[in-house]
Amino acid sequence: MLTRLPVAALLLSASGCSSPSNNASSSLRLERQLNEQIVMLPVQIAGRTVELETTLYKPPGNGPFPLLLMNHGKNPGNARTQPRSRHLQIASVFVHRGFVVAVPMREGFAASGGEYPKDGCDVRRHALDEADGVAAALNELVKLPYVDRSRIVIAGQSDGGLVTMALSTRQLPGVLGVINFSGGLRQPKCEGWQQNLVRTYGAIGKQARYPSLWFYGDNDQLWPQPMPQQMFSAYTHQATGAASRARMVDIGTFGQNSHDFADSKAGVRLWYPQVKTFVQSLGVPFDPVSK
């Protein structure tokens, strides 16, 4: 049975009860230590009500807790058949440091409503269109009674990293900074897609509003070096104000493919010290909390 709850009712219990979705991946055992819950989050996008399949994690207690909004990537093929993204390793680090973590599946993905945007080779339009849904999700997530709406960090991996950077061009109350894990969108059928992606990061940098931390590896099978450096340089060349506080970390070679390093235990060991320093620089504690 599909359960739909109004946002005001999405208060997690310590036992991690769930609001099940109709996606097969939702049948996976929920991570009770992280109070994992799956909800269908009703959001308003361009005047439409769309339900987004959203995974929530939270620490014990009533909060309010700072929020990490984590944006997922895109697998090859039909977005509708892509499983629910959990990002368990990332969520575990943040929950054990006092954060609520939310992973909304964007329009057209998994059990979420709506349609995956059809923007062709316009990668900048794609990033902004997907950012619309994430901004709408954030607008609802901050209504949760245990979320501290004044302390928000947004992160994303792969396509979600690109969407995160597109979100950084918006004035989003409570957002303090953004983290980009291997962000981008591969479009091999589009002529000159690599330079399109580089130019998109330059356009984003011109309008970006928040400090950012970027992570890329040398053996990323989607965008190997020097593409990450080109994307970062295009962004920083345009960035001003708070957005000029941007830093890229080259993690080097990681396994067979550094693209997916962020949500592995070995990857956490690489990014954790940098993320801790970054989050603390935003004025948010990032030390382990007692249970």
C-alpha positions in Angstrom: 0.0 0.0 0.0 1.3 3.5 -0.9 1.1 5.9 2.1 1.0 9.6 1.5 1.5 11.9 4.4 1.3 15.7 4.7 4.6 17.3 5.6 3.4 18.1 9.1 3.0 14.4 9.8 6.5 13.4 8.7 7.8 13.2 12.3 10.2 10.2 12.6 10.0 7.9 15.5 13.1 6.5 17.2 12.1 3.1 15.7 12.4 4.4 12.2 8.9 3.6 11.0 8.3 4.0 7.2 5.8 5.4 4.8 6.3 2.8 2.0 6.4 3.7 -1.6 5.6 1.5 -4.6 9.3 1.2 -5.7 10.9 -2.2 -5.4 14.0 -0.7 -3.8 11.8 0.4 -0.9 11.4 -3.2 0.2 15.1 -3.1 1.4 15.5 -3.4 5.1 15.5 0.2 6.5 18.5 1.3 8.5 17.0 1.6 12.0 20.2 3.0 13.5 19.7 6.0 11.3 15.9 6.1 11.7 15.5 5.7 8.0 12.1 6.4 6.6 10.6 6.6 3.1 7.9 9.2 2.4 6.1 10.6 -0.6 6.8 14.3 -0.2 4.1 16.5 -1.8 5.8 19.6 -3.4 4.7 22.4 -5.6 6.6 22.7 -8.9 5.5 25.4 -11.4 2.0 25.3 -10.1 1.8 21.5 -10.1 1.6 19.2 -7.1 4.1 16.4 -7.5 5.0 13.7 -5.0 8.7 13.0 -4.6 9.9 9.7 -3.1 12.1 10.9 -0.3 14.4 9.1 2.1 14.8 10.7 5.5 17.3 10.0 8.2 17.6 11.7 11.6 19.4 11.5 14.9 17.4 10.5 18.1 15.5 13.3 19.7 13.3 16.2 18.8 15.9 18.6 17.4 15.9 21.0 15.8 18.8 19.6 13.8 20.7 21.0 10.8 19.7 19.6 7.5 21.8 17.9 4.7 19.8 17.8 1.5 21.6 15.1 -0.7 21.0 15.1 -4.5 21.3 11.8 -6.3 22.9 11.1 -9.7 21.4 9.5 -12.8 22.0 6.0 -14.0 22.2 5.3 -17.7 18.8 4.6 -19.3 15.2 5.3 -18.1 15.1 7.5 -15.0 11.8 5.8 -14.0 13.6 2.4 -13.5 16.3 3.9 -11.3 16.1 2.6 -7.7 15.7 4.8 -4.7 19.0 6.4 -3.8 19.9 6.0 -0.1 23.5 7.3 0.1 23.9 5.4 3.4 27.6 6.1 4.0 27.1 9.8 3.6 23.9 9.8 5.6 25.6 7.8 8.4 28.4 10.4 8.8 26.0 13.3 8.9 23.4 11.7 11.2 26.0 10.7 13.7 27.1 14.4 13.7 23.6 15.6 14.5 22.1 16.2 11.0 18.8 15.3 9.5 19.5 13.9 6.0 17.0 14.0 3.1 17.4 12.4 -0.3 14.5 13.3 -2.5 14.2 11.5 -5.8 13.6 14.1 -8.5 10.7 14.2 -10.9 10.5 11.1 -13.1 12.9 9.0 -10.9 11.9 5.8 -9.1 8.5 6.3 -7.5 8.4 10.1 -7.8 5.7 11.7 -9.8 6.3 13.9 -12.8 8.6 13.4 -15.8 12.3 13.5 -16.2 13.1 16.8 -18.0 13.6 16.6 -21.7 16.1 19.4 -22.3 18.1 17.7 -25.1 21.7 18.9 -25.3 21.1 22.1 -23.2 22.9 20.9 -20.0 22.4 24.3 -18.3 18.7 24.1 -18.8 18.7 20.6 -17.6 20.5 21.6 -14.3 18.1 24.5 -13.7 15.0 22.4 -14.4 16.1 19.7 -12.0 16.9 22.3 -9.4 13.3 23.5 -9.5 12.1 20.2 -8.0 14.9 20.2 -5.4 14.1 23.7 -4.3 10.5 22.7 -4.0 11.4 19.8 -1.8 13.6 22.0 0.4 10.6 24.4 0.8 8.7 21.5 2.3 11.5 19.8 4.3 12.2 23.0 6.3 8.6 22.7 7.6 9.5 19.5 9.5 9.4 20.3 13.2 12.8 18.7 13.9 14.7 20.6 11.1 16.6 23.8 11.9 15.8 25.9 8.9 18.7 28.3 9.6 21.4 25.6 9.2 21.2 23.8 5.8 23.9 22.3 3.7 23.2 21.0 0.1 25.3 18.2 -1.5 25.1 16.1 -4.6 26.9 13.4 -6.5 27.3 13.1 -10.3 24.2 14.7 -11.9 23.1 15.6 -8.4 26.4 17.5 -7.9 25.6 19.6 -11.0 22.0 20.1 -9.8 23.5 21.2 -6.4 25.6 23.8 -8.1 22.6 25.0 -10.1 20.7 25.4 -6.8 23.5 27.5 -5.5 22.4 30.3 -7.9 19.2 30.7 -5.9 18.5 32.7 -2.8 17.5 29.9 -0.4 16.9 30.9 3.2 19.0 29.0 5.6 21.4 27.5 3.1 25.0 28.0 4.2 27.1 26.1 1.7 27.1 23.4 -1.0 29.2 20.3 -1.7 29.8 18.8 -5.1 30.9 15.2 -5.3 32.0 14.4 -8.9 29.3 16.6 -10.4 28.4 16.7 -14.0 26.2 15.2 -16.8 27.6 13.0 -19.6 25.9 13.5 -22.9 27.9 11.5 -25.5 25.3 12.0 -28.2 25.6 15.7 -28.0 28.4 17.3 -30.1 30.9 19.1 -27.9 29.2 18.0 -24.6 32.4 18.4 -22.6 32.8 22.0 -23.4 29.0 22.5 -22.9 29.5 21.2 -19.4 32.5 23.5 -18.8 30.5 26.5 -20.0 27.6 25.6 -17.8 29.8 25.7 -14.7 31.0 29.1 -15.8 27.4 30.3 -16.2 26.6 28.9 -12.8 29.6 30.6 -11.2 28.4 33.9 -12.4 25.2 33.7 -10.4 26.3 31.4 -7.5 25.7 32.7 -3.9 27.3 30.2 -1.5 30.7 28.8 -0.5 31.4 25.4 -2.1 33.6 22.4 -1.7 34.3 20.2 -4.8 35.6 16.6 -5.0 36.9 14.9 -8.2 39.2 12.0 -8.9 41.8 11.4 -11.6 40.3 8.2 -12.9 36.7 9.3 -13.1 35.3 7.4 -16.1 32.7 10.1 -16.9 35.0 13.1 -16.7 38.7 12.3 -16.2 41.2 15.1 -15.7 41.6 17.7 -17.0 37.8 18.1 -17.3 37.3 18.6 -13.5 39.9 21.3 -13.3 38.4 23.0 -16.4 34.9 23.0 -14.9 36.2 24.4 -11.6 38.3 27.0 -13.3 35.3 28.2 -15.4 33.2 28.4 -12.2 35.8 30.3 -10.1 36.6 32.7 -13.0 33.1 34.0 -12.7 32.3 33.5 -9.0 32.1 36.6 -6.8 31.2 37.3 -3.1 30.5 34.2 -1.0 30.7 32.0 -4.0 34.3 32.9 -4.5 35.0 30.8 -1.4 35.3 27.6 -3.5 37.8 24.8 -3.1 38.4 21.7 -5.2 40.0 18.6 -3.7 41.6 16.1 -6.1 41.3 12.7 -4.5 43.7 11.2 -7.0 43.2 7.6 -8.3 40.5 5.6 -6.5 39.9 2.0 -7.4 38.8 1.3 -10.9 36.6 4.5 -11.1 36.8 7.5 -8.8 33.3 8.7 -9.9 31.4 6.9 -7.2 34.0 7.2 -4.4 31.9 9.4 -2.1 29.4 6.8 -0.8 32.0 4.1 0.0 33.7 3.5 3.3 37.1 4.1 1.7 35.8 7.3 0.1 34.4 8.6 3.3 38.0 8.5 4.8 39.1 10.7 1.9 36.4 13.4 2.1 35.5 13.4 5.8 38.4 15.7 7.0 37.7 18.2 4.2 33.9 18.2 4.8 34.4 18.6 8.5 36.5 21.7 8.1 34.1 23.1 5.5 31.0 22.5 7.6 32.7 24.0 10.7 33.7 27.1 8.6 29.9 27.6 8.0 29.4 27.9 11.7 27.9 24.4 12.2 29.4 21.9 14.6 30.5 18.6 13.0 31.7 16.5 15.9 30.2 13.1 16.8 27.1 13.4 19.0 26.4 11.1 21.9 23.5 8.7 21.5 
